[in-house]
């Protein structure tokens, strides 16, 4: 999604005195920093229901790219791993997820992706933020430059290069690093047409790239810009020379352990003491990890504080003595880039010099004769080159005084230079003017704050600054964190708890939750309508995150969760904050933390039907595991009084009773709930289990089909009810019916995603082990509809179990090994149950029965911890029976079947025809 000049634009306002009813902000610069501020302003204003006009002023054709990300050369890569490049400080995985959704499904946090991909990400994220905020926020792109700024009575008039002005209440200067200077160039070079003063200026390298004859090129500077230009030139066969005082290229990134955090005693030291302490810290990192990089990366969180603790003289000394070494090691090349540069050097297509350009003249053929002095005082180097490219980077000691906007601010006293003359002075991003105070609504971020922060140009720093600038700007405009919309009587949820939103959003939310409780389709659609009506409705965001996490729905779970957390911080009841905490811990914490939070919430709010649905493992949610002796059954018992025998609570109680083997009572409870609410999917689900466990297979399949054709027509999990019906048909030995039901109700054309994994794949495997499927099972076609993450990196043990069964059914041993690797690094249940099960299933695929059987037997005592129902977990026991019979160990198989019969209290339960025949 792109934001550009083709969008409808309102003419720029003429003059600062024009009356405006809506607050207005101008962002000068639409690169990474400007886009990040615009995203934060859009989302925060929309969340608070506040009116706001935003003008993005930048001549670039596309917002979000700026200088850094406008390159289209795929060799130019981010020098920061993708996992650190999210534009949201509270959602670090956002960029990686975007990559996975936009053509790179295997992207990881460790990848160094082409820079143009990041520009696309910023443009798309900004575009989505603008669209989502359209009810209250209007964003307009002005493709021109800001050239001046005048203030009158607290209102600014931003003068534009096209002769118009924009009247505004606040201004953000997101101008980024300014163009590199050429003060280093000798007279014979400074005015030459063969000097590329700024390689990132539009079209700056076109003439070099269009030159059909390979030639020599001199790069002045050996930093990351020089590396990128060298890679581009090498593609065309040019020989590249590069000179700088140090003659050093940036170090390379490496696959290294996580950062080794710096010790607290670093703070408050003198520069000499700091040097000693840092070297000691780096040494510890080398001894611990075999690499200095984790030690240096561990300094990143405290770099700004350390810089602030130094005196002006110490800062100047650091820049003079340590600055080059710091930049060389801190701002590193991606590994693939380093490999390409190393090849160039080995083949002498890239040659480095430690020195400076001291003389240059133009020869008769148009080439340049350049003399390089040597830093070590040796004899100079004389080069004949076709081009000289300025790769020295922006001058750190000033804002761009060639920019008339910055010059006007400095001249008027609205801005003053920062420490050591670097950038400008600010008060947490708000410009400090003459007099030493921030009196104008004028903010900046990124490169202009280098004097104060030193490290301030990378996205991990810019995104934090962008959020702070947006918050400060909106507070100035009178848009503080807002209370819930005022109504005579606040709306409430289905359980009677108040909702901090307006009536329309509350109605959509209740509709979504009602569908969720009945197990009907349309939950996600209703919840999305609720957050569209009120972007600050935290509870609706949280439920979207929850169903995305549990069902692998189309929701961006982490983004919805971050929106929920922001929203309830600003407005929300104790009940809403508690539920968001539950979701946060289930998504981001360990299973134990999620269960504990859910139990605390239900102890405070026992009448919360939605929380109760999350706690009880049925057809909808994975539920809680036993925690300190407290299971789902105890939760339902303790909350009974708060629900007064309502149909939903009765439905859950029916399901738990059948899990306890109390089938007659479970059936009665289910029928009672269905009499009150015939569409209750939970009640019908409980009744289906009762029929299966009691051996009522003929009547059971008939009852399912009748319900699906009437009250269950809109069921969200129709495939699961079809799966139950197919289980009945398997037990009845009706292979033709199983095959027909799969084709009609469970095939890839009917079911996809998690339901295909849990229901369709597991049914195919059961049909395979009972010889109930004619020919090969079509498991590969089903798996193509399942998200890769669910198969390779499942979040819950329940999903992981079914992923293992699916890989087993497909005979995919490498996939089982990958899943085992994931499980070993996941939660305790996956480590103790799923990992050994994957190992056993791998042996099973290879028909190594005697190796497979012990591994399957090992997990059976703890299998209940994966969640789900007994009928679902039974597939592991079915697999064990298959392995035992295949190994000729029929007596052991008979013992397993006897134990199964002993678990039932109904004599009607019997062996399947196939199992009985084998034994």
N, C-alpha and C positions, 0 to 999 in steps of 0.2 A: 504494500500500500504506500503510495507516494503522495507527498504534499508538495505542490508546485504552483507555478503561476497560472496554470490552466483552471485552477479552482475559481469560483466566483469571488470577486473582490469588491469591497466597497471603496469608493474613492477616498484617498487620504484626506483627513480633515484639514481645513484651511485655517490655520491660526490657533493659538493656544486658548483663546477666550471663547471658542465655540462651546455652547452649552451641551453637556453630555450627561445623560441620565445613568449610564452604566459605567462602573469603574473600568479603567483602561490601563493596560501595561504594554510597553514596547520592549521587545527583546531584539537587541542589535546583534546580529550574528545568528545564523541558523545551522551551524555545524554541530558537533557532538555536544558541546556545552549548552548552546542555545536550545537544541532539541530536548536535552535532558530537563532543562528548566521548564520548557513549554509542556512537556509531559506531566511534570509534577504540578504545574499550575492548573492544567486541564483537569487532572484527576482529583486534586484536592478541592478545587472550586466546585466541581460536579458533586463530589461526595458531600459537600456542605450545602448544596443547593443554592450556590451563590452565583449571581450574574457577573460576567467578566468578559471584556473584549481584549484580545491579545493580537498585537501586530508583530509579525516576524519580519525583520528588515534584513535582507541579504540578497545580493545580486546573483547568487548561485542558482542554477536551474533546479536544484532539488534540495529540500531541507534534509538535514541529518548527516550529510556527508562532509561538508567543510573541506579543508585542504587535505586532511589526513586520510579520508576514506573515499575520496573521489577517484583515486587511481583505479584503472580497470586491468592493470597488469596482474595476473594471478600469482606472479612471483613475489609480489609485495604482500607480506603477511603481517598480521598483528604480532607485536613483540611481547604480548601478554597472553597467557593461556585463556581460552574461551570461558573457562569457569570463573575468571575474574573480570569479565567484561559486561556483565549485566548492567543495564542503565538504571536499575532499581537497587538502592542500598539494602532494602529488606527482602530481596528476592534474588539471591546470587546466581541461581541456576536459570534465570529467564532467557539469557542469550543461547545457552546450550539447547534448551527446549525449543527455541525458535529455529535453530539450525535443524533439529530433528524433524520439525514439521515442514521445513522448506528445503527439501531435497537432500538432506544429509542425515538419514535416520540413525547412522552409527556414530554421530558426533559425540565427543566426550569433553569433559571439563579440561582435559590436558591438551586439547588440540590447539594448534596455531593456524587459524584459518585466514584465507585471503582477505585483505583489508576491505575490498569492495563489498564483500558479504556483510561486513559489519555496518558499512554505510547503508546497505539495504535494510538491515535490521533496525537501525535507528529511524530511518524514514518510515518503515512499516509500523513501528511501535508508536511513533508520533501520530501517524495517520489514524491508527486505531483509537488512540486517546482522544483525538479531536472528534471522531465520530461518536464515541461513547459519551462525550460531554456535551453533545450538540444541544441538549435541552436548555443549558444555562450558559455555555461558553461559546463564544464566536472567535475563530482564529482566522486571520487574514495574512497572506504572504505578500510582501511588497518587494519586488525584485529590483532593488536599487540600493544605494549606499546611504548611510546616515553620515552627514558631514558637519553637523553642528547641533548644539543643545542649549536652549535658553530657558530660564526659569522665571516665573512670575506668579506670586501668591500660591506657591506650592504646586503649581502645574507646570509641566515641561512642554516645550515646543521642540520637537525633533525635526531638524531641517534635513531634507533628503536631497540627493544629487539631482533628482528630476525637477527640482524647483518647488516642490510641495512641502508641507509640514504636517506632522501628526501631533495632535494635542493629547497628552497622556498624564496619568496620575503617578506613574512609576516607570523606571527604566532599568533594564538589565543589560549590562555590557558583556556579551559573550563573544568577544572578538577573537579569542584564541591567540596563539603565538603570532607575532607579527613577522613580516618578511625578513629574511636574513640580510644583514648589512654587507657592504662591500668595501668597508674602510681598510681592509687588509690588502686590497688590490693596488699594485703600482700604477703609475700614470699611464704606462703603455698598454695597460689591460682594461682599466676602468671604463673607458669609452668604447671598447671594441665590440663589434657586432658578434664576435665569436665568444663573448662571455655571457653565459646564462646566469643572470643574477639571482633568479629564484626558480629552481627546477620544478616547483609545485604550482607555479602560476599557470593558468589555462593555456595550453599550447606551447609551453616553454621548451619542451623537448622535441617538438614535432619536426623541426628542421634536422636535428641530429638523427632522429628515427627514420626520416625520409631519405637520408644520405645513403645511397646505394653502395658506396665504396667503404669498406672498413677503414677506420682511421684510429689514431691515438687520441684519447680524451683524458684530460686532467681534471680530477675531482679535488677541490680544495675543502678539506674536512674528511674525517674517516669515521664518522658516527653512523647512525642508522639511516640517515638520508643518503649518505654516500653509498651504503650497502645497496639500497633500493635502486639508485641510479646505475650502479655498476651492474646489477643483475639485468636491468633493461638494456644497457649498452652491450652486454655480453651476448644477448640474444641475437644481435645483429652482427656479431663478429668483431666488434671494436676491441682494441687493447686499452685497458683502463689503468691509469696512474692515479694514485691518491696520496695527498700530502696533508700532514697536520703536525703540530709541534711534537706530539708524542709518537706519531706514526703507528698508533695502535687501533685496531678494529675493536668493536664491541665484543665482549665475551659472549659465549653461546649459552642458551638455556640448556638444561639437561633434565632427564627424567630423574627427579630427586625426591627425597622424603619431604614431608610437610615442613613449613618454616620452623626453625628453632627460635622460639620467642626470646627476645632480649631480656636480660635480667633488669629488675627495677633500679639497682644502683647506678645505671647509666645516667639517670637524670641528675642534674645539678653539678656535673663535673665540668672542669675547665676543658678547653679544647685538647690540651696535651693529655689530660687524664682520660678524656673521652677516646682519644686515639688508642691509648693503651688498653682501655676496657673493651673497645670494639674488637681489637686484634685478639684479645683473650677470648672473647665470645666467638669469633670466627674460628679460632683454634679448637674450641670445644666442639663446634659443629663439625669440623673436619674429622676430629677423633671419633665422634659419635656416628657420623653419616658417610665419612669418606669424601666429603664435598663441602666447599665453602659456601655454596649457594643457599642452603637452608639457613645458615647463620645470617647472611646479608638480607635475605627475604624476611627474616624474623625482626629486622629493624624497622620494617615499613610502618607498623602501627604506631611507632614512637618517633619517627623521623621528624615530624613537625614540632613535637614537644622538645626534642633535642636541639633543633635549630633555634627555637624560641629561647632556649636557655643560654645560648651563646651571646657574648657581647658583640657589638658591631665590629670591633677589631678582630675578634675570633672568627666571625663569619667571613670577613674579608680574607683572613689568612687561610681559612678552609678552602675558599674558592680558588685562591692562588696556588696553594700547595696540594690540595686533595681533590679539587673539583673534577679534573680530568680523569683521575683514577676512579673516583666515585661513579661518574657517568659511564665509564668503560665497563664497569662491573655491574652497575645497577640496571642500566638500560641495555638489555641483552638481545642477541639475535635468536630467532626461532631455530631449533635444531636443523630443520631442512634447509633453511637459509644458510646456516653456518656450513653445512656440507657443500652447498653450491659455491659459496665463496672460497672454501678450501680447495675445491677442484680448480677454480679460476687461478688461484695462486700457484698451485702445483704446475699448471700448464702455462704459467707466466702471462696469463691474460689479465691478471690484476697484480700491480706492483705497488708496494707501499714505501713511503719516504717519511722520515722524521725531519721536518724542516718547515720553511715558509717560502711563499712566492715573493721574490725580491725584485725581479725585473721581467719585463715582457715587451715584445715588439712584434708587429705584424710583418710577415714576409711577403714577397712579391706574389707568391701563389695563394695568398690569403690565409695560410696557416700561421700559427703563433709560435714564436721562439720564447720559451719560458725558462727562467733560471730559478732554481730552488736552493736556498741556503740550507745548510744542515744544522740540526740542533746540537750535534756533538762537535761543531766547529770544523769539520772536515771539508774537503773540497766540494764545491757546489755541484749540483746536477743540472745539466742543460737538456731540455726536452723540446721536441718539435711535436706539437699537438694541433689537431683540427679544432678542438673546442676546449674551453675551460668552464666547468660547472661549479657554481658556488653551493657547497654543501655544508657550510659552517653553521647552519641553524640560526634561529632567532637570537638576537643580541639580548642577553639576560639582564642588562643593566638599565633598561628603560622600557616603558610602554612605547608603542609605535608612534613617535612624534611626527612621522610623515603622514599619519592618519589625521585628517583635519578635525575629526570628532574628539579624539583624545587630546589633541593640541588645544582645542577650545576649552576643554575641561581643565587642563593644567593652567591655561592662561587666566581663566576666570576664577580659579581657586576652588572650583568644585571638586578637584582632585589634587592630591599632592603625591610626590614620589614616595615609594616605599623604602624599607631599609636598604642601605647601600645604593640607593637610586634604582633599585630593581622593582619594576612594576609600580603599583600604587598602594597607598596605605588604606586599609579598610578596618572596620569594626565588625568582625565575623562576616565579611563579604559586603558590607555596606560602606560605600566610599567615605573616607574621612577627608574633609576639605580643610582650607586654611582655618586656623583656630583650633585644630585638633579634635573636631567633633563631626559625627555623621549627622548632618542636619538636612540633607536632601534625600528623597526616596530614590536612591541611585545605588545599584548593586553591581558587583562583578564577580567572576569566578574563573577558575582555571589559571592560565598563564599570567594574567595581570597580578595575581597574588603570590608570585614566586618569591618576592622579597620577604614576605611574611612566613611562608610555609616551606620554601625550597622545593619539595616534591608536590606538585600541584597540577600536572598536565595530563595525568593518566586517568582513565575512567574510574578506577576504584576511589580516587580522590574527588573527581568531578561530580560523580553521582551523589555523594554525600553533601557536597557544597550546593548542588542544584536543589536538593530537598530542603536544605536550610534556607536558601535564598527564597524559594517559593513560599515557605512558611512565614518568613519575615515580611515579604512583600504583601502577602494576603492580610497579615495582621495590620500592616500600615493602611491597607485599603478598608479596614473594618470588617474583615472576613475571618474572625477567630473561629476556633472549633465551635461548631454550632450545636445547640440542643436539638432534640427531636422536634419535628414540626408540631406546632401547637394545635391541639384539637380540644373540643369540649370534654371529650371522654377518650382517652388513649385507646387505640385498638389493641386487641389481645390475640394470642395464638390459640390454637385449638384446645390447649390445656388451660387457658385462662390467664397465662402470664402476659404482662403488658409488652407491647412491641414499640420500639423507638423508631417509628416511621409514620407515614401518613396512611390514610385509609385505603387508597388504591393499591399501594405497594403491599400493605398488610393483607388485603384480599387475595392478591396474586400469591403471596407467600403461603397463606392458609390453604389455598387450592393445591399448591405443590406438595405441602406436607400431608394433606389429606390423601392425595394420590399415593404418596410414599407409604403411608400407614396401611392403605388398602392393597398395596402392591399393584397399583395401576400405572399405566403409561402416562407420560406427560409431566412428570415431576420436574425434570430439568427445564423444560420449556416455561413452566409457570414460575420457577425460581429466577430464570433469566429475565422474565418480564418484571419481576419484583425489583431486581437490582437495576434494571434499565429505568424504572420509574423513580427509584431512589438509590443512586449509586453509593450513598452512605449508610445503607441498611446492612449492618454488619452480620446479623443472624442469617440473612438470605445468602450472603457471600459464603458464610461458614458451611451451610448445608450444601451448597454447590461444591465446595471443596471436599466435603465428606463423601458425597455420592461419587465424585470423581475418583477419590482415593479408593473407595470400596468396590466400585463397579467398573473402574476404568472408563468412565463416561467421557464425553467430548470436552470436559472442563479442564482448563489449565489449573490444576490443583494448587500449586504454590502461589500463583497469582491471585486466585480467589481467596486463599488463606491470608495472604498479605493484606488484601483489601479488607477482609473481615477484621484483622487485628488493628489496622489503622482506624477503621470505622468505630469499633467499640471503645477504643481509647478516647475518641472524640465525643461520642454519645452512645450510651448503652446502659441498660440496667445491670444490676449485679447478676441477674439470671442470664442475660445475654452474654456478659463477659465470661461467666462461668462456662457456658456452652462453647464459646469460641476457644476457651482454654482447653476444653475436652478435645475438640477437633485438632487444635494445634499439637497437642501431645500425641494424638493418634497418628497424625501425619508425620510430624517431625521428630517425635521422641521414640522411646522403646515401647514395645507392647505393654510392659509392666507400668510405665508411666501413663500410657493412655488409659489402661484399665483403672488405675488408681484415681485418675482425674474424673473418670466417668462415675465411679462409685461415690466420690465426694459430691459430685453434682447431684446425683440421685438422692443422696442423703439429705441434701438441702432442698431439693425440688422433686419429691417423690411422685408428683402428679404430672411430670413432664413426659408425655407419651412418646415424643420423638427420641428423647434420651433413652427411654426404656427400650424402644425399638433397636437402638444402636447396641444396647447391652446384651440383648438376647439373640444368640446365633440361630437365625431361622433362614428364611429365603432371601432376606434383604441384606442384613449386615453380618459381619463375621463374629460380632459379639465379644464378650469378655471370656477370658479363660479363668480357671480357678485362681483366685488371688487371696492369699492368707485364709484359705478355707472357704472363701465366699464365691459361690458359683452363680450362674444365671438363674437357677431355680430359687436360690435364696433371695435374689433381687426381686423377682416377680412376687414372691411371698411377702416381702417387706413392703412393697408398694401397693399391695392389694387395697388397703383401706383408702388410699388417695384416689383410686380409680372406681371404687364403689361398684364393682362388677360390670363395668362397661364392656362393650363388645371387643374393643381392641385388647384390653388387658386379658379378657377371657380367651381370645384367640392365642395370645402368647402362652397363657397357662396351659391351653390344650396341647400346644406343641411340646412344652416341657414335660407334660405328663406322659406323652408317648415316648419321649426320650428316656424317661424313667421306667418304661415298661408297663405303665398303668394305662393300658390301651382302652379299656371300657370307659374309664373316667375321661380320658382324652377325647374319645369319640363323642361323649355327651357334651363336653364343654364346647367342642368345635361346632356341633349342631346348634347349640344355644347361641353362639356368636353369629352363625350364619342366619339364624332366624331373625336377628336384629339387623344385621348388615350382610345381606346376601353376597355383596361384592368383596367381602373380607378375604383377601388372598392368604393371609396368615392362617385363618381358620380352615380354609379349604386345604391348605398345605398340610396342616396338622392331621386333618381327616384322611388325606391321601397316605400319609405315613402309617396311620392306624390300619388302613386297608392292607397295605403292603406287609406290615409286620404280622398281622393276624392271618395272612393267607387268603384274604377276600379278593382274589385277583380279578375274577370276572366282573363282580359288582364294582370293584374299585376302578377299573378302566372305564366302565360305563359311566360312573359318577363323574370322573374327570372330564370326559368328553361332553357330558351334558352341561357341566358348569362352564367349560370353555366356550360353548356355543350360546350361553345366555349371560349370566352375571359376570363371568370371567372374560367376556369378549375383549375388554380393554386391559387385560392383565399385563403388567410390565414384564413378567417372567413367564410368558406362555410356553417358551421352550422348556422351562424346567418342569412344568406340569406335563408337557408332552413326554419328557424324559421319564417321569414317574409312570405314565401310562405304558411306555415301552418296557419298563422294568416288569410290570405285570405281565406283559405279553412274552417277555423272555422266560419268566417262570412258567407260564402256560405252555411253553415250547412252540409258540406261534411265530416262527421265523419270518414268514411272509408278512405278517402284520407289523413286526418290528421294522422290516425293510421298507414297507410302504409308509409307515409313520415317519421314519427318518427322512425319506424323500420329500414328504409333504410338509413336515413341520420342523425338522432339525437339520436340513441340508444347508450348505453355504448360501444358497439363494434365499433362505428363510431366516437364518440366524448367523450372527457374526459376533466378534469381540469376546468378552468374558463368558457370555452364555454359551457360545460355540465351544469354548475351551472346557467349561465345567460340565456341560450337558452333552453336546454332540460328540466330542472326542471320547468322553468317558463311556458313552453308550456304545460307540464303535468298538472300544476295547473289550467291554463286557460281551458284546456279540462275538468278538473274535475268540475269547477264551472259552466260550460255551459252544463254539462251532455253529453259531446261529446266523452267520452272514455268508451268503453265497459269493465266493471269490474274494479278492483283496478288498480290505476296508478302505474307503476313500478319505483317509485321515489327512493326507497332504492337502487336499482341496479345502478341508475345514481349517487347517492351520494357517492357510494363507489369509484368512479373514481375522486372525487373532493378532492384536498389537504385539510388536516385537518385545516391548518391555514386559508384557505379561508372561511371555515364554522364556525370556532370558534373564529378566531382573524383576521377578514378581515381588510385590510389596508385602503381601500377607502370606503366612504359611498355607492357608487354604488354597489360594491361587497357585502357590508353588507346588502343592501336592498334585493338582490337576495338570500343571505344566509337565511335571515328571511323567504322569500317566500318558499325556499326549505324545511326548518324545518316545516313550516306550512303545506306544501303538505305532508310531512312525518308524520304529527301529533305528532311531537317530542317536547313536552312541556319543558322537562329539557334542551334540546338544545337551545330552544328559551330563556330560563332563562339565560343560560350561555352567549349567544350572547348579551342579554341585559346588563349583567354585563360588558362584554367587551366594549360595546358601551358607557356605562356611564363613562368609563375611557379613551375614545378615543377623537377624535376631536369634535368640536362644533356641526357639522351636525349630527354625529352619536349620540351624546347626546340628541339633540333636536328632531331628526326624527326617527332614528333607534330604540333607547331605548323604546319610547312609542309605536312604531309599534310592537315591540316584545311582549310587554305586551298585546296589543290588540289581536295579533295573538294567544297568549296563551289562551285567553278567547274564541277565535273562535274555537280552537281545542276542547275545552270543551263544544261547542255548547251554550256558554253563550253569546247569540247574543247582548243583551242589554248592556252588559259590553264592548263587542268588538267594537261596532259601534262608540261610542264617541271617542275612541282612534284612530281609523282609520280616522275619520273626522278631528281630531285635526291636523294631519300631512299633510293633503292635501294642505293647502295654502303654505307650505314651501317645498313640496316634490321636487320641481325643483332643490333645492340645492344639491340633491344627485348626479346629473349628469345624463348622458344617454339621450335618446330621449324620446319624449312624448309617443311614442308607447310602450316603455319599462316601463315607470313610470305608464302607464295606468293600469298595473296589480293591483295596489293598489286600484284604482277606481273599477275595476272588482270585487275585493274582497269585497269592500264595498257593491256593488250591491248584491253580493251573500249573505252577512250577512243580508241586509235589506229584501230581498225576503224571506230568511229562517226565519226571525223574523215576517213575515207577514206584514211588513211595506211597502207595494207596492207603495203607493202614494209617499213616500219619495224616493223610487227607481226611480219612474217616473221623479221626479224633477231632480235627478242626471243625468238621461239620457238626459233630455231636456237641461241641462247646457252643456252636452257633445256635443250635436248637435249644440248648439249656438256657440261653439268654432270653428266649421268648417264653411268655406265659400262656401261649395259645397253641393247642395241639394242631390247629389247622395249618400251621407253618410246615412246609415240607421241602425236601430237596428238589432241585430242578431235575428234569428228566435226564439232561446230559450228565450232571454230576452223579446221579444214581447209577446211570449206565456205566460210567467209568469205574465205579467202586464195586 
